[in-house]
Amino acid sequence: MSNENRVSEVRTSQSESGREQRIFTFKASQWIWLLFGILEALIVLRIGLKLIGANPDSPIVALIYGFTGLFLIPFVGVIGSPASGNMVLETSSMFALGIYALIAIVFERLVWLVFYRPRGPVVAVTETSTSERHSNP
């Protein structure tokens, strides 16, 4: 009689082509939304400060006005801004919010179009069998 012992081994390996490029695309997309989100939040803060008539000589208010003023230069005078005393409703800044949101969407889509690579085969399975034979006298 002979005894036959079989040893079977199954190995699973993951090899995903283009994974690093997809991670880069995802992170670049997150950075775009973060930067445009911060810019839009500062513009909203500027609108609120102008609306309540904040003191422009205050250092923090001057910093916010100065920084956001750089991004609002193309929109100055596009739409009239009603004012009452020190309080101003900057409708051009509201218009700029919409335009910057559209620019963020376009940049994000461009990153996906240029850098994204679809997934290929993800898992490869290899099965190895070995047999050992023992003979009994």
C-alpha positions in Angstrom: 0.0 0.0 0.0 1.1 3.5 -0.5 0.1 6.6 1.3 -0.2 9.7 -0.7 -0.1 13.1 1.0 -1.0 16.2 -1.0 0.0 19.6 0.0 -1.8 22.4 -1.7 -0.9 26.0 -1.5 -2.9 28.9 -2.9 -1.2 32.3 -3.2 -3.0 35.5 -3.9 -1.1 38.6 -4.9 -2.4 42.0 -5.6 -0.9 44.0 -8.4 -2.8 47.0 -9.5 -1.5 48.9 -12.5 -1.7 52.7 -12.3 -2.5 52.7 -8.6 0.1 55.5 -7.8 -1.3 57.6 -10.6 -4.8 57.3 -9.2 -3.6 58.2 -5.7 -1.9 61.3 -7.2 -5.0 62.3 -9.0 -7.1 61.9 -5.9 -4.7 64.0 -3.8 -4.4 66.7 -6.4 -8.1 66.9 -6.6 -8.3 67.3 -2.8 -5.7 70.1 -2.9 -7.6 72.0 -5.5 -10.8 71.8 -3.5 -9.0 72.8 -0.3 -7.3 75.9 -1.9 -10.4 77.1 -3.6 -12.5 76.4 -0.5 -10.2 78.5 1.6 -10.3 81.3 -1.0 -14.1 81.2 -1.1 -14.4 81.2 2.7 -12.2 84.3 2.9 -14.3 86.0 0.3 -17.5 85.2 2.2 -15.8 86.5 5.4 -14.9 89.7 3.4 -18.6 90.1 2.3 -19.7 89.7 6.0 -17.2 92.2 7.3 -18.2 94.7 4.6 -21.8 94.1 5.4 -21.4 94.9 9.1 -19.1 97.9 8.4 -16.0 96.4 10.1 -13.1 98.8 10.8 -10.7 98.6 7.8 -7.8 99.8 10.1 -8.0 96.7 12.2 -5.0 94.4 11.3 -7.1 91.2 10.7 -9.7 93.0 8.7 -7.0 94.8 6.6 -5.3 91.4 6.1 -8.5 89.8 4.8 -9.3 92.8 2.6 -5.8 92.9 1.2 -5.6 89.2 0.4 -9.0 88.8 -1.1 -8.7 92.1 -2.9 -6.0 90.5 -5.1 -8.5 87.9 -6.3 -11.4 90.3 -6.7 -9.6 92.8 -9.0 -11.1 91.3 -12.2 -14.6 91.6 -10.7 -14.5 95.2 -9.4 -17.3 97.3 -11.0 -18.9 94.3 -12.7 -22.0 94.7 -10.6 -22.9 97.8 -8.5 -22.6 97.5 -4.7 -25.3 99.2 -2.6 -23.9 101.1 0.4 -25.3 102.7 3.5 -22.8 104.5 5.6 -19.9 102.1 6.3 -22.0 99.1 5.3 -21.5 97.8 1.8 -23.1 94.8 0.1 -20.4 93.7 -2.4 -22.4 92.0 -5.1 -19.3 91.7 -7.2 -17.7 89.5 -4.6 -20.8 87.3 -4.7 -20.4 87.0 -8.4 -16.7 86.2 -7.9 -17.7 83.3 -5.6 -19.7 81.7 -8.4 -16.9 82.2 -10.9 -14.2 80.8 -8.6 -16.4 77.7 -7.9 -16.7 77.1 -11.7 -12.9 77.5 -12.1 -12.4 75.0 -9.3 -14.7 72.5 -11.0 -12.8 72.9 -14.3 -9.4 72.5 -12.7 -10.5 69.4 -10.8 -12.0 67.8 -13.9 -8.9 68.6 -15.9 -6.7 66.8 -13.4 -8.9 63.8 -13.6 -8.9 63.8 -17.4 -5.1 64.2 -17.7 -3.9 62.0 -14.9 -6.6 59.4 -14.1 -5.9 55.8 -15.3 -8.7 53.2 -15.0 -8.1 50.1 -13.0 -6.6 47.0 -14.6 -6.7 43.5 -13.3 -6.4 43.6 -9.5 -5.9 40.1 -8.2 -3.9 37.2 -9.6 -4.3 33.7 -8.0 -1.7 31.0 -8.3 -2.3 27.4 -7.0 0.6 25.1 -6.5 0.1 21.4 -5.7 2.8 19.0 -4.6 2.4 15.3 -3.8 4.5 13.1 -1.6 4.4 9.4 -1.9 5.3 7.0 0.8 5.4 3.3 0.3 4.7 0.9 3.1 6.3 -2.6 3.1 
